[in-house]
Amino acid sequence: MKINFRYIKEKDIFELQVVEPQLRAHFILKRNELNKLRVAIERVLVDSTKKKPDAF
């Protein structure tokens, strides 16, 4: 998966592009929207390490 970010300074927005053979997504996000996305991703990653499945 390839993820690209580009900061557009004059408008204080970020361009986010996600490219994979089965997926192509392009987003234009304000700073606070991108930060909310970042926090959500971090929360999922942290929570997933706390809830590892029990071994058999």
C-alpha positions, -999 to +999 in steps of 0.1 A: +000+000+000+013+034-009+002+065+011+011+100+000+006+133+019+009+167+004+005+199+024-012+228+006+001+257+026-019+286+012-052+268+022-038+250+053-052+217+040-037+182+033-041+160+003-041+123+013-038+096-014-040+059-008-031+036-036-032-002-038-041-026-066-077-030-054-081+006-040-075+041-050-087+068-026-080+106-026-090+129+002-086+167+008-087+172+046-085+202+069-058+200+096-083+192+123-099+164+102-066+148+095-056+150+132-089+132+141-081+105+116-046+102+131-059+099+166-085+072+156-058+052+139-035+054+169-063+044+192-071+013+172-034+003+171-030+008+208-062-010+217-054-040+194-022-046+213-040-046+246-066-071+233-045-099+218-063-132+216-055-158+241-033-187+230-048-222+229 
